[in-house]
């Protein structure tokens, strides 16, 4: 049922994105959504019956039950892209603060 | 009112998602998966494993089967680092001041920790094809070591130019290795080195080489981002 937990985490992030007007909090919400999605994708690869991480010590181990390595590889990509977008978002937030002296989107319109 | 509206939309989306992803043939329940139905089955095929030679199958996919994808991923990270540098722009000389004065113990202790963290990251990068880890986490650990020095030492300033040169060289060598695969083998980023025994430190052909390059590139890129965030334009 960890998939439902991941979906709930995703929905929490979406709610935060809808209701917050603070740029930093919006970036945090985006990250929560991203973590939810990553957990969801990794959970797709789980296999029942004592599956272990897809790391072999020699080719004789191939008969064992392993979890699906492909979602893990895709999530590895997604995490790196997430770091990049978060860094870019925080950079934009810092330059917004430099111009308006506030992180709040509503206060920005008044002072400008 | 706005909060209620957002809450209702989120709730509706969550319910729809959970209902759509219920236990169907296209999307089985958690853990109720037969890998033989999936494309992932081929990664456990013994001929494929011996051809790539990486004991860590995730690494075999990321660098071996989908190496071109990883080149694109590194490029995205490079572009975002470039974007951060572009947004902060200008000639930056001064680093942000700390609001405390680090004492002797903090400075020396952080320098010792810097070495330990660096050694850990090198271990993780070099064992990317054998154990969990690899170039991306190892690079992030290198950047965290640089961040530690920034936070613990008020006079520290990393060698930004050196990081930029390191990043450019690592990225270029990655592409050159890919082109060598085109020349010496048949396809871009194809393995042209001997694979060796699965599970040995020196094995898996070009995968450790590429992961070391990725580690250097990611580490210098994230260290560059950290440097961009912790410096500002000289006001005087």
HADDOCK unambig.tbl for C-alpha pairs under 7 A between the chains (distance, minus, plus):
assign (segid A and resid 1 and name CA) (segid B and resid 30 and name CA) 6.42 0.50 0.50
assign (segid A and resid 3 and name CA) (segid B and resid 30 and name CA) 7.00 0.50 0.50
assign (segid A and resid 4 and name CA) (segid B and resid 18 and name CA) 6.77 0.50 0.50
assign (segid A and resid 7 and name CA) (segid B and resid 14 and name CA) 6.60 0.50 0.50
assign (segid A and resid 8 and name CA) (segid B and resid 14 and name CA) 6.67 0.50 0.50
assign (segid A and resid 11 and name CA) (segid B and resid 10 and name CA) 5.56 0.50 0.50
assign (segid A and resid 11 and name CA) (segid B and resid 14 and name CA) 5.98 0.50 0.50
assign (segid A and resid 14 and name CA) (segid B and resid 10 and name CA) 6.38 0.50 0.50
assign (segid A and resid 15 and name CA) (segid B and resid 6 and name CA) 5.84 0.50 0.50
assign (segid A and resid 15 and name CA) (segid B and resid 7 and name CA) 5.98 0.50 0.50
assign (segid A and resid 15 and name CA) (segid B and resid 10 and name CA) 5.73 0.50 0.50
assign (segid A and resid 18 and name CA) (segid B and resid 6 and name CA) 5.53 0.50 0.50
assign (segid A and resid 19 and name CA) (segid B and resid 2 and name CA) 6.98 0.50 0.50
assign (segid A and resid 19 and name CA) (segid B and resid 3 and name CA) 5.51 0.50 0.50
assign (segid A and resid 19 and name CA) (segid B and resid 6 and name CA) 6.46 0.50 0.50
assign (segid A and resid 44 and name CA) (segid B and resid 30 and name CA) 6.80 0.50 0.50
assign (segid A and resid 46 and name CA) (segid B and resid 30 and name CA) 6.95 0.50 0.50
assign (segid A and resid 46 and name CA) (segid B and resid 31 and name CA) 4.86 0.50 0.50
assign (segid A and resid 47 and name CA) (segid B and resid 31 and name CA) 4.27 0.50 0.50
assign (segid A and resid 47 and name CA) (segid B and resid 32 and name CA) 6.24 0.50 0.50
assign (segid A and resid 47 and name CA) (segid B and resid 33 and name CA) 5.59 0.50 0.50
assign (segid A and resid 48 and name CA) (segid B and resid 31 and name CA) 4.67 0.50 0.50
assign (segid A and resid 48 and name CA) (segid B and resid 32 and name CA) 6.14 0.50 0.50
assign (segid A and resid 54 and name CA) (segid B and resid 56 and name CA) 6.48 0.50 0.50
assign (segid A and resid 54 and name CA) (segid B and resid 57 and name CA) 5.61 0.50 0.50
assign (segid A and resid 54 and name CA) (segid B and resid 58 and name CA) 6.90 0.50 0.50
assign (segid A and resid 55 and name CA) (segid B and resid 55 and name CA) 5.73 0.50 0.50
assign (segid A and resid 55 and name CA) (segid B and resid 56 and name CA) 4.35 0.50 0.50
assign (segid A and resid 55 and name CA) (segid B and resid 57 and name CA) 5.76 0.50 0.50
assign (segid A and resid 56 and name CA) (segid B and resid 55 and name CA) 5.08 0.50 0.50
assign (segid A and resid 56 and name CA) (segid B and resid 56 and name CA) 6.33 0.50 0.50
assign (segid A and resid 57 and name CA) (segid B and resid 55 and name CA) 6.09 0.50 0.50
assign (segid A and resid 57 and name CA) (segid B and resid 199 and name CA) 5.35 0.50 0.50
assign (segid A and resid 58 and name CA) (segid B and resid 198 and name CA) 5.77 0.50 0.50
assign (segid A and resid 58 and name CA) (segid B and resid 199 and name CA) 5.69 0.50 0.50
assign (segid A and resid 59 and name CA) (segid B and resid 198 and name CA) 6.81 0.50 0.50
assign (segid A and resid 62 and name CA) (segid B and resid 44 and name CA) 6.52 0.50 0.50
assign (segid A and resid 68 and name CA) (segid B and resid 40 and name CA) 6.35 0.50 0.50
assign (segid A and resid 69 and name CA) (segid B and resid 57 and name CA) 6.47 0.50 0.50
assign (segid A and resid 69 and name CA) (segid B and resid 58 and name CA) 5.35 0.50 0.50
assign (segid A and resid 70 and name CA) (segid B and resid 40 and name CA) 6.24 0.50 0.50
assign (segid A and resid 70 and name CA) (segid B and resid 58 and name CA) 6.94 0.50 0.50
assign (segid A and resid 72 and name CA) (segid B and resid 58 and name CA) 6.72 0.50 0.50
assign (segid A and resid 73 and name CA) (segid B and resid 58 and name CA) 5.49 0.50 0.50
assign (segid A and resid 73 and name CA) (segid B and resid 61 and name CA) 6.57 0.50 0.50
assign (segid A and resid 73 and name CA) (segid B and resid 62 and name CA) 5.75 0.50 0.50
assign (segid A and resid 77 and name CA) (segid B and resid 73 and name CA) 6.59 0.50 0.50
assign (segid A and resid 81 and name CA) (segid B and resid 76 and name CA) 6.89 0.50 0.50
assign (segid A and resid 81 and name CA) (segid B and resid 77 and name CA) 6.50 0.50 0.50
assign (segid A and resid 84 and name CA) (segid B and resid 77 and name CA) 5.41 0.50 0.50
assign (segid A and resid 84 and name CA) (segid B and resid 80 and name CA) 5.32 0.50 0.50
assign (segid A and resid 85 and name CA) (segid B and resid 80 and name CA) 6.79 0.50 0.50
assign (segid A and resid 88 and name CA) (segid B and resid 80 and name CA) 6.08 0.50 0.50
assign (segid A and resid 88 and name CA) (segid B and resid 83 and name CA) 6.60 0.50 0.50
assign (segid A and resid 88 and name CA) (segid B and resid 84 and name CA) 5.52 0.50 0.50
assign (segid A and resid 91 and name CA) (segid B and resid 84 and name CA) 5.81 0.50 0.50
assign (segid A and resid 91 and name CA) (segid B and resid 87 and name CA) 6.76 0.50 0.50
